[in-house]
Amino acid sequence: QVHPVESGGGLVQAGGSLTLSCAASGILFAATAVGWYRQAPGKQRELVALIEGGGLTNYDDSVKGRFTISRLNAKKTVYLQMTSLKPEDTAVYYCNTRGQSWNWGQGTQVTVSS
C-alpha cells in the first residue's frame, strides 16, 4: 500500500505563495495520474489539480491560473505551486491518485489570512 506524505503547508498572507510537496512510492509511480485534493472544515474534499504521468495537467476553475502542479518522477514527488493565495484556499491539502488508490495521508494545512 502507498502512504503518501504531504508537506509544505503553513500560514501565509493573502496574495502570497506556497509550495506543497507530496512524496510517494510505488513502482508504477511514473505512469500514475496524481492529484492534489483539499478539504475545508464543513466542506467536501475536492480535486483542485491533476497531473498525468506524461505531464498533462488539469485544474479546477477555482485555482486555474494561480496553482501549478508538477512532478519529478525520479524522486517520486508531486508538487503544487500556489500563488495569489486567497482566504478561501484555506484547507487541508492531500495528494492521491485520480482513482484514489493510495491511502489518504495526514495532509498539510494551508491557512491564508486576510
C-alpha positions in Angstrom: 0.0 0.0 0.0 1.2 3.5 -0.8 1.2 6.0 2.0 1.9 9.5 0.6 3.4 12.2 2.8 2.3 15.7 2.2 4.4 18.7 3.4 5.0 22.4 2.9 1.8 23.9 4.3 1.7 26.8 6.6 0.3 30.3 7.3 0.6 32.8 4.5 -1.0 36.2 3.9 -3.5 36.8 1.1 -1.6 37.3 -2.2 1.3 35.2 -1.0 2.7 32.0 -2.3 3.4 28.5 -1.0 4.7 25.2 -2.5 3.5 21.8 -1.3 5.2 18.5 -1.8 3.8 15.0 -2.0 6.2 12.1 -1.6 5.0 8.7 -2.6 6.3 5.3 -3.6 5.4 2.5 -6.0 7.0 1.0 -9.0 4.3 2.4 -11.3 4.5 6.0 -9.9 5.7 7.5 -13.2 2.6 6.2 -15.0 0.1 7.2 -12.4 -2.1 10.3 -12.6 -1.7 12.1 -9.2 -3.9 14.9 -7.9 -4.0 17.4 -5.2 -7.2 17.5 -3.2 -8.3 19.9 -0.5 -10.9 19.9 2.3 -12.0 22.9 4.3 -14.0 22.5 7.5 -17.6 21.6 6.8 -17.0 21.1 3.1 -16.4 18.0 0.9 -13.0 17.1 -0.3 -12.4 18.4 -3.8 -9.9 17.8 -6.5 -8.1 21.0 -7.4 -5.3 19.9 -9.7 -4.3 16.7 -11.5 -1.1 15.7 -13.4 -0.8 12.6 -15.6 2.3 10.5 -15.9 3.2 12.2 -19.1 2.9 15.7 -17.6 -0.6 16.8 -18.9 -2.4 18.8 -16.3 -5.9 19.8 -15.4 -7.1 22.3 -12.8 -10.3 23.2 -11.1 -11.6 26.6 -12.2 -11.2 27.9 -8.7 -7.4 27.6 -8.9 -6.7 27.8 -12.6 -4.1 30.4 -13.4 -2.9 30.6 -9.8 -1.8 27.0 -9.0 0.7 24.8 -10.9 1.0 21.1 -10.4 4.3 19.4 -11.4 6.1 16.2 -10.7 9.6 14.8 -10.5 9.3 11.1 -11.2 12.9 10.3 -10.3 12.1 11.5 -6.8 8.5 10.1 -6.8 7.3 13.5 -5.7 4.4 15.8 -6.9 4.4 19.5 -6.2 1.8 22.2 -6.0 3.0 25.7 -6.5 0.3 28.1 -5.2 0.4 31.8 -5.9 -2.0 34.7 -5.4 -3.5 32.8 -2.4 -6.9 33.7 -1.2 -8.5 33.1 2.2 -10.9 30.7 0.5 -7.9 28.5 -0.3 -7.6 27.7 3.4 -7.9 23.9 3.7 -6.1 20.7 4.4 -4.4 19.6 1.2 -3.9 15.9 0.3 -2.5 14.1 -2.6 -3.8 10.9 -4.1 -4.2 9.2 -7.5 -7.0 10.0 -9.8 -8.7 6.8 -8.7 -7.9 7.5 -5.0 -6.0 4.2 -4.9 -3.5 5.4 -2.3 -4.2 5.5 1.4 -5.0 9.1 2.5 -2.1 10.8 4.2 -2.2 13.2 7.0 -2.5 16.1 4.7 -0.8 19.5 5.2 -2.6 22.6 6.5 -2.7 25.7 4.4 -4.1 28.8 6.1 -4.4 32.1 4.2 -5.0 35.2 6.3 -6.5 38.4 5.1 
